[in-house]
Structures are given as structure tokens and as C-alpha cells.
Amino acid sequence: MQKIRKASYCTTRGLWLSFPCLAIGFLLFMPATAEEKPTTEATSKPVQRYDPLSQSLQPIDDNKIIPGKIYHHFSLEHDRYVWAYALPNGKWSYPFGPGTTELPDHFDLVTPPALTRALLEQRAGEWLARSRQEGSPILARLAADDHWELLEFRSVRSHFDLESGYRWEWHGDQRIGILHTHGRRWRYNEESYEPAF
């Protein structure tokens, strides 16, 4: 059963990077709701994954998409590219809204794990060493401009559903819904969440 807790407004700030990458070594199961619209209408818009070397998004063939990994795909409902988990049968999870935090290992990156680890060491050496000492995970945060940035402080994995306005946090293996006094819908405004009435 999903736990729900109340939360005050939260603000997150991070060091800007085009996108950090790291093979953490494990993949968490991601429950999500698939989009109902057929994906065939968006076939002219290729699914993309991140290339840390060129710091750009590269198209990937549909037959190489790995269910359970995060990609940049074109959403017919939003008429733009969004980040989401690939699900079986060509479907997608809910689209991530700004403020979402994720483990870099959940992305399908162009570079192999050894190279992505080396790149992360290069870009976030001091914080990476501190996070290892503290036992806290490295997380990437989705900014309002649709780019990912490295969080240089302790945080938890969290999602903001761009469609429903719902928010969740992961504490261990438990996904917890975040409520405010008037309900569970949120909006994102200048690096912070506000209740949506």
C-alpha cells in the first residue's frame, strides 16, 4: 500500500551540468502509467538518448530501446519532447516534470559504464567523493529548460508527473505520495513546488 505524507514547499538547487552520468549498479522497478495514445503517429520524431561526450541528444532505433530506461521522446499529448521511462510494447510512463530527481543509472546513455563513471569523476569529483563517504546516491535533477543537472547535496529520488501534477518520493523501496493541505496536485514555479488548487 502506498504511503502518503504531507510536505511543505520544497526548493532544490544544483550545480548546472548538461547531464551527469554514472552506472550506479542497480535498476529500481518503476511503476508507471502508459500513455493511451498510439506511438505510431510520432514515428517521424525519433526517440533520443544522451551522449555525455558531445553533450547532445542522439537518435536511437526503436528496436534498441530498453524498457525500464529513461529516454527523451516526443509526446503527442504535449506536442513536444519529454523525458519518460520506456515501457514494454512501445509505450511510455508519465512524462517527468521539472524538479524530478533520478539516478543516472536509470538512463540509457550512449557511452559505456566505464566511460560514464570517468566523466562523472571529472565533472563532480569532490561531491562524488563526499557522497560515497556519506552513503548518499548521486542524483540528477530535471530543470525547467528540460536539461538535467547534478545535485551537489543529499536528496531523495522523486518524480513530478507533468500530466497529473502529482509528486512522489522514494524512501528505500517505498514510493510515497506528497500531499499539501488542499490535496495532491502541485505546480512548479522557479525551482520550487507550489500547491495547485
Secondary structure, DSSP 4 states (H G I P E B T S, - for coil): --EEEE----B---B--S------S-------PPPSS-GGGGTTS-EEEEETTTTEEEEE-GGG--TTSEEEEEETTTTEEEEEEB-GGG-B-PPBPTT-EE-GGGB--SS-HHHHHHHHHHHHHHHHHHHHHHTPPP-EEE-TTS-EEE--S----EEEBTTT--EEEEETTEEEEEEBTTBS-EEEETTEEEE--
